[in-house]
């Protein structure tokens, strides 16, 4: 598998920090460049001033850009760059992945279901469905250290959601290819 560029979107939540740990590990293992991005969405006057991830959204674009530049891979040897995007998060992430020929996306999900997901949608699902490359989604609330291990130094189940062939075919989508299967085996 030839991975040269990995994209890791962040919304500054603890869940996206866990995704960054996994993205950093993959970037280090494959000697790939890591792109860290954030999608700025200006608050609407009638919207609640807290995002679906619990992060206040009343901060200016400049404040969020400063926060983005502070997001760094846990391994300082991993080459990385930051991208501030605007617009619909799912669409902006997919567009960056296409324009930069990203080979792999690692992102978090907050695992919402029911009405909250219906009202807010799922950025992770949108990227998973429309992304131009394999996408690994890390479930919120699965802590690990920089080496991907828990307190007892045993590998931690990171709650990775990986679409399988049956899931794709049942939705009329493309099946998982051999490269994706190789990565699935690598992760776990």
N, C-alpha and C positions, 0 to 999 in steps of 0.2 A: 504494500500500500504506500503510495507516494503522497505524503501530506506536507505541504510547504507553508500553508497559511491557515491559521485557525482563528475563528471569530468568536469572541465572548462578549455578548451584550450584558450591560449592567444597569440595574435600576437602583443601585446603592443599598439594596436590602441584604440581610444576612444570607438569604438563599443565593443571591447572585455572587456573593463572596465564596460560597461553597463551589459554585460552578467555575469560578476563576481558579480555584485550587486544582480541579480536574483539568481544565484547559491548560494550565501551566505545566502540569505533569506531562500531558500529551505533547505540548510544544517542546518541552525539554527532550522527551524521548525521541521525537521525530526531527529535532533540530529545525523546527518550524517557527515562523514569525507569528506572534500573537497580536491580533487586532482587538482592542477593547473599545466598545462603543456604548454610547448612551443616547437615547432619543428624547429630546426636549419637547415637551408639550406645554404650551402656555396655558395657564388655568383659565377656564371659562368663568365669567362672573357668577353664574348660578351653580357651578360645580362645588362639591365639597373640597376643602383645601388639603385633603390627604389622598394620595394615590391608592390604588388597590393593593399595593405592597406595604402600605402604612407609612410611606415616606412623604413628608410634606411637599406639596407641589407649588407652594406660593413663593418658592425661591426663584430668583431671576435666572435667565440663561447663563449669565456670567458666573453666578454662584455655582450652578450645576457644572459648568465647564471647569471651574477650579476643582470641584470635587472629583470630576472625571480624571483630571491629570494626577490626582493623588492615588487613584486605583492602580496598583502595581502588582505584577506577578509575584507570588511568594518567593520564587527563585529569581534573584536579580540577574542571573546569567541569561535568562530568556529574553530574546529580542522582542520588543513590543512597541506599539504605537496606539495613540488614542484618536477616536473619531466622535465628534459631536454631530448628531443627526437631528433633523426636524421632521415632524409629521406623524403619521400613523406608525406606531412602533413596529408592528409586523412587516408592513410594507417597506419601511426604511431599512430595517435589518436585512431583509431579502435583497433589496436593491444594492446595499453595500456589499453583501456577499457576492452578488453577480458582478458588480463593477470591479472588485478586487480579486476576482477568481479564487474565492475562498474554497478550500478543500474540505473544511469541517467546521461545524458550529457547535459550541457547547454553551448551553444556557440553562437558566433556572426556571422553575414553575412554582407557583404558590399553591397548586393543587386544588383550586376552587372548583366546586361543582354546583349544579342546580341553578338557582336564580342569580347568584352573584356572577357566575360564569356567563349566563345568558345576557345579563346586563352589561358586563364589562368585556366579554369576549376573552379569548385566550391568545396572548401574543405568542406563547410557545407553540400552540397548536397551529397558528397561522404560519409561523416559520417552518414548522415541521412539514406542513402540507405544501408550501410554496417554495421552500428553499431549494437552491440549485445543487446542494450537496448533502451528505449525511449530517444529521442533527442528533445530538445527544442532549436529553433534557434531564437535569438534576432536580430531584424533588426537594422542596423546602424542608428544613428541620432535620437534616441528616448531617450532623457535625463531623468533621474530621480535621486532622492537623495537616501541615504542609506536605507530608509524605503520604497522605491518604489513609492514615491509620487512626484508630481510636485510642482511648487512654491505655488499654492493655497492649498496644502496639500490634494488634491484629488488624488486617484489612477491614475497612468499614464498608458495609453495603451503602453506597452513596444514593440509593434510591434512583438509579438511572432508569429512565424510561426509554426503551429502544423499540421502535416499531418493528413488528415481525412480518414475515411474508403473508401470513394468513390475514392479518389486520389490513395490510395494503390491498390484497386481492379482494377482500370483502367490500372494500370501498371503491373498487374499480380503479385503483391507483397502481403505480408501478411497483413490482415486487422488490424485495431487498436483494441487492446484487452481492456478488462474492466478496467485494471489498468491504461492504457493510457487515457481512457475516464474519469476516476476519476481525474487524474491529470489535464486534459483539463478543467474539471469543476472547479477544485481548482484554476487554473490560471485565469479562467475567464470569 
